[in-house]
Amino acid sequence: MNDMRESMVKDQVLVGVDGSANSARAFEVALAIAKRQGWSLRLIGCYSVTFADHESGLTVSEDFRRAMESYARHPLEAFAEQAKADGVAASFATYDEHAADALVRESASARLAVVGKRGRNRFAGRFLGSVSGALAAHGHCSALVIPEKWETPDPSRIFAPEQDQPGGEHAATEPTELLSESAPPRSPGKGFRNVADQMNFRQEIVVGVDLGESSRRIALAAARFAEMFGRSLTLVSATALNADAWYPDPVERTIDVPDIRAHCTDHLAALVAIVKDRHPELDVHWRFYSGTPAGVLSEATRTASVVAVGTRGHGGFAGLLMGSVSQSVLNRSASPVLVVPTLKNTV
């Protein structure tokens, strides 16, 4: 984090609220985090008013603006009262602008932003994928994106959901193969009987890492999140290593596979050591897969409490965030996704 951003940041969680059930779940998670960390809440609601360029339209537009602002303010007031009843300070604001613009701007002074991926109320479109995607890609702080169908009986623990198939009930499972891993976690947690062991993350925090410089920043951010909720942390990397993936000379390229595998696993082991140095009490381990990064991380959302990715990446996770991998994870996730900004002017 640079000095300018540090001077602006407050110990607060930013929440996008649109009155939908999913934004209510986002608020519950944000409230749980604020209580654990001793932070405050900042609640944001947005609306838009169509401009009328004739005299009578000015009055109509102003009346409509007041009605829209009142409608947007109502859930904010209710959530602020609920937060204060739980001992958490809360402030709120409504803006006549696109929610993405407001949330990105407000994220400059927040430790974490929480937003639902879908909106189901009359303001549908304010918190659709375009908003959560814009916040994740351009926000100044980490963003926790809550998927549409995600539910938990206890948001303070952020347990994994039921074993939904990423992308929908009838989506195809992408082929993956666990090639190597470090020692399993000390506390394996709840297993999922309809998920293969190699893809069963047992409600851990999973972080997708690559070979780029940003992997350290992402891993440490995910470690803080895992420590916050008392979960194990698993660092995951994936590369398609079957011979058919190497074109035009698969036979020659297959010779390089052992070197690629060693390079990736050495990098994962080094990252584990870095995380353990900063968080000695945290249970940290790694897994390396043969498969597409998007497929592995999307499958991980079925059993992980949270899957963390970065906004930029190289190597196996090239293109994060708005590349195909992160976009796929956000669109298909069955669990919350933590997006960690990796540009130099962000945290």
C-alpha positions as a Markdown table, in Angstrom:
| # | Residue | x | y | z |
|---|---|---|---|---|
| 1 | Met | 0.0 | 0.0 | 0.0 |
| 2 | Asn | 1.5 | 3.4 | -0.9 |
| 3 | Asp | 1.7 | 6.3 | 1.6 |
| 4 | Met | -1.1 | 8.3 | 0.0 |
| 5 | Arg | -3.6 | 5.4 | 0.1 |
| 6 | Glu | -2.5 | 4.6 | 3.7 |
| 7 | Ser | -3.3 | 8.1 | 4.8 |
| 8 | Met | -6.9 | 7.8 | 3.4 |
| 9 | Val | -7.8 | 4.4 | 4.7 |
| 10 | Lys | -10.1 | 3.9 | 7.6 |
| 11 | Asp | -10.8 | 0.8 | 9.6 |
| 12 | Gln | -14.1 | 0.1 | 7.9 |
| 13 | Val | -15.9 | -2.4 | 5.6 |
| 14 | Leu | -17.7 | -1.0 | 2.6 |
| 15 | Val | -20.9 | -2.6 | 1.6 |
| 16 | Gly | -23.0 | -2.2 | -1.5 |
| 17 | Val | -26.8 | -2.3 | -0.7 |
| 18 | Asp | -29.6 | -2.5 | -3.2 |
| 19 | Gly | -32.4 | -3.9 | -1.0 |
| 20 | Ser | -32.1 | -7.4 | -2.5 |
| 21 | Ala | -31.8 | -10.6 | -0.5 |
| 22 | Asn | -28.3 | -11.1 | -1.8 |
| 23 | Ser | -27.2 | -7.6 | -0.6 |
| 24 | Ala | -28.7 | -8.5 | 2.8 |
| 25 | Arg | -26.4 | -11.5 | 2.9 |
| 26 | Ala | -23.5 | -9.3 | 1.9 |
| 27 | Phe | -24.3 | -7.0 | 4.8 |
| 28 | Glu | -24.4 | -10.0 | 7.2 |
| 29 | Val | -21.0 | -11.1 | 6.2 |
| 30 | Ala | -19.6 | -7.5 | 6.3 |
| 31 | Leu | -21.1 | -7.1 | 9.8 |
| 32 | Ala | -19.5 | -10.3 | 11.0 |
| 33 | Ile | -16.1 | -9.1 | 9.7 |
| 34 | Ala | -16.5 | -5.7 | 11.2 |
| 35 | Lys | -17.3 | -7.2 | 14.6 |
| 36 | Arg | -14.3 | -9.5 | 14.5 |
| 37 | Gln | -11.9 | -6.8 | 13.5 |
| 38 | Gly | -13.4 | -3.9 | 15.5 |
| 39 | Trp | -14.0 | -1.9 | 12.3 |
| 40 | Ser | -16.9 | 0.3 | 11.3 |
| 41 | Leu | -19.3 | -0.2 | 8.4 |
| 42 | Arg | -19.9 | 2.1 | 5.4 |
| 43 | Leu | -23.2 | 1.4 | 3.6 |
| 44 | Ile | -23.7 | 2.6 | 0.0 |
| 45 | Gly | -26.9 | 2.7 | -2.0 |
| 46 | Cys | -27.4 | 4.1 | -5.5 |
| 47 | Tyr | -30.2 | 5.1 | -7.8 |
| 48 | Ser | -30.5 | 7.0 | -11.1 |
| 49 | Val | -32.9 | 9.7 | -12.4 |
| 50 | Thr | -33.7 | 10.2 | -16.1 |
| 51 | Phe | -33.1 | 13.8 | -17.2 |
| 52 | Ala | -36.1 | 15.6 | -18.7 |
| 53 | Asp | -35.3 | 18.6 | -20.9 |
| 54 | His | -38.6 | 20.4 | -20.7 |
| 55 | Glu | -40.0 | 22.7 | -18.0 |
| 56 | Ser | -42.7 | 20.4 | -16.6 |
| 57 | Gly | -40.3 | 17.5 | -16.6 |
| 58 | Leu | -38.0 | 19.2 | -14.1 |
| 59 | Thr | -40.6 | 19.0 | -11.4 |
| 60 | Val | -41.4 | 15.4 | -12.3 |
| 61 | Ser | -37.7 | 14.5 | -12.3 |
| 62 | Glu | -37.2 | 16.1 | -8.9 |
| 63 | Asp | -40.2 | 14.3 | -7.4 |
| 64 | Phe | -39.0 | 11.0 | -8.9 |
| 65 | Arg | -35.5 | 11.7 | -7.6 |
| 66 | Arg | -36.8 | 12.1 | -4.0 |
| 67 | Ala | -38.8 | 9.0 | -4.3 |
| 68 | Met | -35.8 | 7.0 | -5.6 |
| 69 | Glu | -33.5 | 8.4 | -3.0 |
| 70 | Ser | -36.0 | 7.5 | -0.2 |
| 71 | Tyr | -36.3 | 4.0 | -1.6 |
| 72 | Ala | -32.6 | 3.5 | -1.7 |
| 73 | Arg | -32.1 | 5.0 | 1.8 |
| 74 | His | -34.6 | 2.7 | 3.6 |
| 75 | Pro | -32.5 | -0.5 | 3.7 |
| 76 | Leu | -29.4 | 1.5 | 4.6 |
| 77 | Glu | -31.1 | 3.0 | 7.6 |
| 78 | Ala | -32.4 | -0.4 | 8.7 |
| 79 | Phe | -28.9 | -2.0 | 8.3 |
| 80 | Ala | -27.2 | 0.9 | 10.1 |
| 81 | Glu | -29.5 | 0.4 | 13.1 |
| 82 | Gln | -28.9 | -3.3 | 13.1 |
| 83 | Ala | -25.1 | -2.7 | 13.1 |
| 84 | Lys | -25.3 | -0.3 | 15.9 |
| 85 | Ala | -27.4 | -2.7 | 17.9 |
| 86 | Asp | -24.5 | -5.2 | 17.5 |
| 87 | Gly | -22.0 | -2.6 | 18.7 |
| 88 | Val | -20.6 | -1.7 | 15.3 |
| 89 | Ala | -20.5 | 1.9 | 14.2 |
| 90 | Ala | -22.1 | 2.4 | 10.8 |
| 91 | Ser | -22.5 | 5.3 | 8.4 |
| 92 | Phe | -24.3 | 5.4 | 5.0 |
| 93 | Ala | -24.8 | 7.4 | 1.9 |
| 94 | Thr | -27.0 | 7.4 | -1.2 |
| 95 | Tyr | -25.7 | 8.6 | -4.6 |
| 96 | Asp | -27.5 | 9.5 | -7.9 |
| 97 | Glu | -24.9 | 7.6 | -10.0 |
| 98 | His | -24.0 | 4.1 | -11.1 |
| 99 | Ala | -23.2 | 1.9 | -8.2 |
| 100 | Ala | -19.9 | 0.8 | -9.7 |
| 101 | Asp | -18.6 | 4.4 | -9.8 |
| 102 | Ala | -19.6 | 5.1 | -6.2 |
| 103 | Leu | -18.2 | 1.8 | -4.8 |
| 104 | Val | -14.9 | 2.2 | -6.6 |
| 105 | Arg | -14.5 | 5.7 | -5.3 |
| 106 | Glu | -15.5 | 4.8 | -1.7 |
| 107 | Ser | -13.2 | 1.8 | -1.7 |
| 108 | Ala | -10.2 | 4.2 | -1.5 |
| 109 | Ser | -10.9 | 4.7 | 2.2 |
| 110 | Ala | -11.9 | 1.1 | 3.1 |
| 111 | Arg | -10.1 | -2.0 | 4.3 |
| 112 | Leu | -12.5 | -4.3 | 2.5 |
| 113 | Ala | -15.5 | -4.0 | 0.2 |
| 114 | Val | -18.4 | -6.6 | 0.3 |
| 115 | Val | -20.9 | -6.8 | -2.5 |
| 116 | Gly | -23.5 | -9.2 | -3.9 |
| 117 | Lys | -23.1 | -10.4 | -7.4 |
| 118 | Arg | -26.8 | -10.2 | -8.4 |
| 119 | Gly | -29.6 | -7.9 | -7.6 |
| 120 | Arg | -33.3 | -9.0 | -7.7 |
| 121 | Asn | -35.2 | -5.9 | -6.8 |
| 122 | Arg | -36.6 | -3.0 | -8.9 |
| 123 | Phe | -33.1 | -1.6 | -9.1 |
| 124 | Ala | -31.9 | -4.7 | -11.0 |
| 125 | Gly | -28.7 | -3.7 | -12.8 |
| 126 | Arg | -27.2 | -1.7 | -10.0 |
| 127 | Phe | -25.5 | -4.7 | -8.5 |
| 128 | Leu | -25.4 | -7.1 | -11.4 |
| 129 | Gly | -22.2 | -8.7 | -12.6 |
| 130 | Ser | -21.1 | -5.4 | -14.2 |
| 131 | Val | -21.0 | -3.7 | -10.7 |
| 132 | Ser | -19.2 | -6.5 | -8.8 |
| 133 | Gly | -16.9 | -7.0 | -11.7 |
| 134 | Ala | -16.0 | -3.3 | -11.9 |
| 135 | Leu | -15.4 | -3.1 | -8.2 |
| 136 | Ala | -13.3 | -6.2 | -8.2 |
| 137 | Ala | -11.2 | -4.9 | -11.2 |
| 138 | His | -10.8 | -1.3 | -10.2 |
| 139 | Gly | -11.4 | -1.1 | -6.5 |
| 140 | His | -8.6 | 0.2 | -4.2 |
| 141 | Cys | -9.1 | -2.4 | -1.5 |
| 142 | Ser | -9.8 | -6.1 | -1.6 |
| 143 | Ala | -13.4 | -7.0 | -2.6 |
| 144 | Leu | -15.4 | -10.0 | -1.3 |
| 145 | Val | -18.1 | -10.9 | -3.9 |
| 146 | Ile | -21.0 | -12.9 | -2.6 |
| 147 | Pro | -22.6 | -15.1 | -5.3 |
| 148 | Glu | -26.3 | -15.1 | -6.0 |
| 149 | Lys | -27.3 | -18.5 | -4.5 |
| 150 | Trp | -24.9 | -18.5 | -1.6 |
| 151 | Glu | -26.4 | -19.0 | 1.8 |
| 152 | Thr | -25.1 | -20.0 | 5.2 |
| 153 | Pro | -26.8 | -20.5 | 8.5 |
| 154 | Asp | -24.0 | -18.6 | 10.2 |
| 155 | Pro | -22.5 | -15.8 | 8.2 |
| 156 | Ser | -20.0 | -15.1 | 11.0 |
| 157 | Arg | -18.2 | -18.3 | 10.0 |
| 158 | Ile | -18.5 | -18.1 | 6.2 |
| 159 | Phe | -18.9 | -21.9 | 5.8 |
| 160 | Ala | -19.0 | -23.4 | 2.4 |
| 161 | Pro | -22.4 | -23.8 | 0.8 |
| 162 | Glu | -23.9 | -27.1 | -0.3 |
| 163 | Gln | -22.0 | -28.8 | -3.1 |
| 164 | Asp | -23.4 | -26.8 | -6.0 |
| 165 | Gln | -21.9 | -27.4 | -9.4 |
| 166 | Pro | -20.0 | -24.3 | -10.5 |
| 167 | Gly | -21.9 | -22.7 | -13.3 |
| 168 | Gly | -25.1 | -24.4 | -12.5 |
| 169 | Glu | -26.5 | -27.8 | -11.6 |
| 170 | His | -26.0 | -29.2 | -15.2 |
| 171 | Ala | -22.6 | -27.8 | -15.8 |
| 172 | Ala | -19.9 | -30.2 | -16.9 |
| 173 | Thr | -17.0 | -30.8 | -14.5 |
| 174 | Glu | -13.7 | -29.9 | -16.0 |
| 175 | Pro | -10.9 | -32.6 | -15.8 |
| 176 | Thr | -8.3 | -32.0 | -13.1 |
| 177 | Glu | -5.5 | -34.1 | -11.6 |
| 178 | Leu | -3.8 | -33.4 | -8.3 |
| 179 | Leu | -0.1 | -33.9 | -9.0 |
| 180 | Ser | 1.5 | -33.0 | -5.7 |
| 181 | Glu | 0.7 | -31.4 | -2.4 |
| 182 | Ser | 2.3 | -30.5 | 0.9 |
| 183 | Ala | 1.1 | -32.0 | 4.3 |
| 184 | Pro | -2.7 | -31.9 | 4.7 |
| 185 | Pro | -4.2 | -29.4 | 7.2 |
| 186 | Arg | -4.2 | -30.2 | 10.9 |
| 187 | Ser | -7.9 | -29.6 | 11.1 |
| 188 | Pro | -9.5 | -31.2 | 8.0 |
| 189 | Gly | -13.0 | -29.9 | 8.8 |
| 190 | Lys | -16.2 | -31.1 | 7.3 |
| 191 | Gly | -15.9 | -33.2 | 4.2 |
| 192 | Phe | -18.3 | -33.3 | 1.2 |
| 193 | Arg | -19.3 | -36.8 | 0.2 |
| 194 | Asn | -20.1 | -36.0 | -3.4 |
| 195 | Val | -16.8 | -34.3 | -4.2 |
| 196 | Ala | -13.6 | -36.2 | -5.0 |
| 197 | Asp | -10.9 | -36.0 | -2.3 |
| 198 | Gln | -8.4 | -34.2 | -4.6 |
| 199 | Met | -10.9 | -31.3 | -5.1 |
| 200 | Asn | -12.3 | -31.4 | -1.5 |
| 201 | Phe | -11.0 | -28.3 | 0.3 |
| 202 | Arg | -13.1 | -28.9 | 3.5 |
| 203 | Gln | -14.1 | -25.2 | 4.0 |
| 204 | Glu | -10.5 | -23.9 | 3.9 |
| 205 | Ile | -9.6 | -20.5 | 2.4 |
| 206 | Val | -8.2 | -21.3 | -1.1 |
| 207 | Val | -5.9 | -18.8 | -3.0 |
| 208 | Gly | -5.0 | -19.1 | -6.6 |
| 209 | Val | -1.4 | -18.1 | -7.2 |
| 210 | Asp | 0.8 | -18.0 | -10.2 |
| 211 | Leu | 4.6 | -17.4 | -10.8 |
| 212 | Gly | 4.3 | -13.6 | -11.0 |
| 213 | Glu | 5.5 | -11.1 | -8.4 |
| 214 | Ser | 1.9 | -10.4 | -7.3 |
| 215 | Ser | 1.5 | -13.9 | -5.9 |
| 216 | Arg | 3.1 | -12.9 | -2.6 |
| 217 | Arg | 0.7 | -10.0 | -2.1 |
| 218 | Ile | -2.3 | -12.2 | -2.9 |
| 219 | Ala | -1.2 | -15.0 | -0.6 |
| 220 | Leu | -0.6 | -12.6 | 2.4 |
| 221 | Ala | -4.0 | -11.0 | 1.9 |
| 222 | Ala | -5.7 | -14.4 | 1.8 |
| 223 | Ala | -3.7 | -15.4 | 4.9 |
| 224 | Arg | -5.0 | -12.4 | 6.9 |
| 225 | Phe | -8.5 | -13.4 | 5.8 |
| 226 | Ala | -8.0 | -17.0 | 6.8 |
| 227 | Glu | -6.6 | -16.0 | 10.2 |
| 228 | Met | -9.6 | -13.7 | 10.7 |
| 229 | Phe | -12.0 | -16.6 | 10.4 |
| 230 | Gly | -9.8 | -19.3 | 11.9 |
| 231 | Arg | -9.6 | -21.3 | 8.7 |
| 232 | Ser | -6.7 | -23.3 | 7.1 |
| 233 | Leu | -5.1 | -21.7 | 4.0 |
| 234 | Thr | -4.4 | -23.6 | 0.8 |
| 235 | Leu | -2.3 | -22.1 | -2.0 |
| 236 | Val | -3.3 | -23.6 | -5.3 |
| 237 | Ser | -1.6 | -23.4 | -8.7 |
| 238 | Ala | -2.6 | -25.2 | -11.9 |
| 239 | Thr | -1.2 | -25.8 | -15.4 |
| 240 | Ala | -2.4 | -28.0 | -18.2 |
| 241 | Leu | 0.4 | -30.5 | -18.4 |
| 242 | Asn | -1.0 | -33.2 | -20.7 |
| 243 | Ala | 0.9 | -33.7 | -23.9 |
| 244 | Asp | -2.1 | -32.7 | -26.1 |
| 245 | Ala | -2.0 | -29.2 | -24.6 |
| 246 | Trp | 1.5 | -28.6 | -26.1 |
| 247 | Tyr | 1.2 | -27.6 | -29.7 |
| 248 | Pro | 2.7 | -28.1 | -32.2 |
| 249 | Asp | 5.3 | -30.6 | -30.8 |
| 250 | Pro | 3.7 | -32.5 | -27.9 |
| 251 | Val | 6.4 | -35.1 | -27.7 |
| 252 | Glu | 9.2 | -32.7 | -27.3 |
| 253 | Arg | 7.2 | -30.5 | -24.9 |
| 254 | Thr | 6.4 | -33.4 | -22.6 |
| 255 | Ile | 10.1 | -33.6 | -21.8 |
| 256 | Asp | 9.8 | -30.2 | -20.1 |
| 257 | Val | 6.9 | -31.3 | -17.8 |
| 258 | Pro | 9.1 | -32.3 | -14.9 |
| 259 | Asp | 10.9 | -29.0 | -14.9 |
| 260 | Ile | 7.6 | -27.0 | -15.1 |
| 261 | Arg | 6.2 | -29.1 | -12.2 |
| 262 | Ala | 9.3 | -28.5 | -10.0 |
| 263 | His | 9.3 | -24.8 | -10.8 |
| 264 | Cys | 5.7 | -24.4 | -9.7 |
| 265 | Thr | 5.9 | -26.6 | -6.6 |
| 266 | Asp | 9.1 | -24.8 | -5.5 |
| 267 | His | 7.3 | -21.5 | -5.9 |
| 268 | Leu | 4.4 | -22.7 | -3.8 |
| 269 | Ala | 6.6 | -24.0 | -1.1 |
| 270 | Ala | 8.5 | -20.7 | -1.0 |
| 271 | Leu | 5.2 | -18.8 | -0.7 |
| 272 | Val | 4.1 | -21.1 | 2.2 |
| 273 | Ala | 7.3 | -20.2 | 4.0 |
| 274 | Ile | 6.7 | -16.5 | 3.5 |
| 275 | Val | 3.1 | -16.8 | 4.9 |
| 276 | Lys | 4.2 | -18.9 | 7.8 |
| 277 | Asp | 6.8 | -16.3 | 8.7 |
| 278 | Arg | 4.2 | -13.6 | 8.9 |
| 279 | His | 1.4 | -15.8 | 10.4 |
| 280 | Pro | 3.2 | -18.6 | 12.4 |
| 281 | Glu | 0.0 | -19.9 | 13.9 |
| 282 | Leu | -1.8 | -20.3 | 10.6 |
| 283 | Asp | -2.2 | -23.7 | 9.1 |
| 284 | Val | -0.9 | -23.3 | 5.5 |
| 285 | His | -0.3 | -25.8 | 2.8 |
| 286 | Trp | -0.3 | -26.1 | -1.0 |
| 287 | Arg | -1.6 | -28.1 | -4.0 |
| 288 | Phe | -0.5 | -28.3 | -7.6 |
| 289 | Tyr | -2.9 | -29.5 | -10.3 |
| 290 | Ser | -2.7 | -30.5 | -13.9 |
| 291 | Gly | -5.8 | -28.7 | -15.4 |
| 292 | Thr | -7.0 | -25.3 | -16.4 |
| 293 | Pro | -6.7 | -22.7 | -13.7 |
| 294 | Ala | -10.3 | -21.6 | -14.2 |
| 295 | Gly | -11.6 | -25.1 | -13.9 |
| 296 | Val | -9.6 | -25.9 | -10.7 |
| 297 | Leu | -10.5 | -22.7 | -8.9 |
| 298 | Ser | -14.2 | -22.9 | -10.0 |
| 299 | Glu | -14.3 | -26.4 | -8.7 |
| 300 | Ala | -12.7 | -25.3 | -5.5 |
| 301 | Thr | -15.6 | -22.9 | -4.8 |
| 302 | Arg | -17.8 | -25.9 | -4.2 |
| 303 | Thr | -16.1 | -26.8 | -0.9 |
| 304 | Ala | -13.9 | -23.8 | 0.0 |
| 305 | Ser | -15.2 | -21.2 | 2.4 |
| 306 | Val | -13.7 | -18.5 | 0.2 |
| 307 | Val | -11.6 | -18.6 | -3.0 |
| 308 | Ala | -9.1 | -15.7 | -3.4 |
| 309 | Val | -7.7 | -14.4 | -6.7 |
| 310 | Gly | -5.8 | -11.3 | -7.7 |
| 311 | Thr | -6.5 | -8.5 | -10.2 |
| 312 | Arg | -3.5 | -9.2 | -12.3 |
| 313 | Gly | -1.4 | -12.4 | -12.9 |
| 314 | His | 1.1 | -14.1 | -15.1 |
| 315 | Gly | 1.9 | -17.7 | -16.0 |
| 316 | Gly | -0.9 | -20.2 | -15.0 |
| 317 | Phe | -3.2 | -17.5 | -13.9 |
| 318 | Ala | -2.5 | -15.0 | -16.6 |
| 319 | Gly | -5.0 | -12.2 | -17.1 |
| 320 | Leu | -6.4 | -11.9 | -13.5 |
| 321 | Leu | -8.7 | -10.2 | -12.9 |
| 322 | Met | -10.6 | -9.3 | -16.0 |
| 323 | Gly | -9.0 | -12.0 | -18.0 |
| 324 | Ser | -10.8 | -15.3 | -18.7 |
| 325 | Val | -9.7 | -17.1 | -15.5 |
| 326 | Ser | -10.9 | -14.6 | -12.9 |
| 327 | Gln | -14.0 | -13.8 | -15.0 |
| 328 | Ser | -14.8 | -17.5 | -15.1 |
| 329 | Val | -14.3 | -17.9 | -11.3 |
| 330 | Leu | -16.5 | -14.9 | -10.5 |
| 331 | Asn | -19.2 | -16.0 | -12.9 |
| 332 | Arg | -19.3 | -19.7 | -11.8 |
| 333 | Ser | -18.4 | -19.5 | -8.1 |
| 334 | Ala | -20.6 | -21.4 | -5.6 |
| 335 | Ser | -18.8 | -19.6 | -2.6 |
| 336 | Pro | -17.7 | -16.1 | -2.0 |
| 337 | Val | -14.6 | -14.9 | -4.0 |
| 338 | Leu | -12.1 | -12.5 | -2.5 |
| 339 | Val | -10.4 | -10.4 | -5.1 |
| 340 | Val | -7.1 | -8.8 | -4.1 |
| 341 | Pro | -5.9 | -5.8 | -6.0 |
| 342 | Thr | -2.3 | -6.2 | -7.1 |
| 343 | Leu | -1.5 | -2.9 | -8.9 |
| 344 | Lys | 1.1 | -0.7 | -7.2 |
| 345 | Asn | -1.4 | 2.0 | -6.3 |
| 346 | Thr | -3.7 | -0.4 | -4.4 |
| 347 | Val | -3.4 | -2.6 | -1.4 |
